[in-house]
Amino acid sequence: QPGNDPGIVADAHARLARFLPVLDRQRQDRDYVVGPLTVVDFAIGPRFDRAPTLLKFDVAPYRNIAAWHERLRAKPYWSEA
């Protein structure tokens, strides 16, 4: 069956609604997930390159996440990875 399974998409949206606000609040006083740039940023960051399009959600309301992701994307090696 073509397309995305609606149940899986609904579950992903529920998880996003639960965890994006948490991640956004954590970004409030830090440039990166745990403070300095670490492997954690590189584990989570790439999901924000594709997930908003795939799951049809907008990260714009989460200003701290958007700013963090832009900091990652500004790294010269980000597009090479």
C-alpha positions in Angstrom: 0.0 0.0 0.0 1.6 3.3 -1.1 2.0 6.3 1.3 2.5 6.5 5.0 0.6 4.5 7.5 -1.9 6.9 9.1 -1.5 5.2 12.5 2.3 5.6 12.4 1.9 9.3 11.3 -0.6 9.9 14.1 1.7 8.4 16.7 4.6 10.5 15.4 2.5 13.7 15.7 1.5 12.8 19.3 5.2 12.3 20.2 6.2 15.5 18.5 3.4 17.4 20.4 4.8 15.9 23.6 8.5 16.3 23.1 9.1 19.4 20.9 8.0 21.8 23.6 10.5 20.1 26.0 13.3 20.3 23.5 12.4 24.0 22.8 12.5 24.9 26.5 15.8 23.2 26.9 17.2 25.3 24.0 16.2 28.5 25.8 19.5 29.0 27.6 21.8 26.8 25.6 23.2 27.0 22.1 23.2 23.2 21.7 21.3 20.2 23.3 23.6 19.7 26.3 25.4 23.1 26.2 28.5 22.7 24.0 28.3 21.2 20.6 28.3 17.4 21.0 27.4 14.2 19.2 23.9 14.5 20.6 23.3 17.5 18.3 24.4 15.4 15.4 22.2 12.6 16.4 19.1 14.7 16.7 19.7 17.6 14.2 19.5 15.7 10.9 15.9 14.7 11.8 15.0 18.3 11.4 16.3 18.4 7.9 13.6 15.9 6.7 11.0 15.3 9.4 9.0 18.5 9.0 8.4 17.7 5.3 7.7 14.0 5.8 5.4 14.4 8.7 3.9 17.8 7.7 4.7 19.7 10.8 6.0 23.2 11.3 9.0 23.8 13.5 8.5 27.6 13.3 6.5 27.9 16.6 9.5 26.4 18.4 11.8 29.4 18.0 14.6 27.9 20.1 14.6 24.7 18.1 14.6 26.6 14.8 17.6 28.8 16.0 19.5 25.7 17.1 18.9 23.9 13.8 20.1 27.0 11.9 23.3 27.1 14.0 23.9 23.4 13.0 23.1 24.1 9.4 25.5 27.0 9.4 28.4 24.7 10.2 30.6 24.3 7.0 30.6 20.5 7.4 26.8 20.1 7.8 25.9 19.9 4.2 28.8 17.5 3.6 27.7 15.0 6.1 
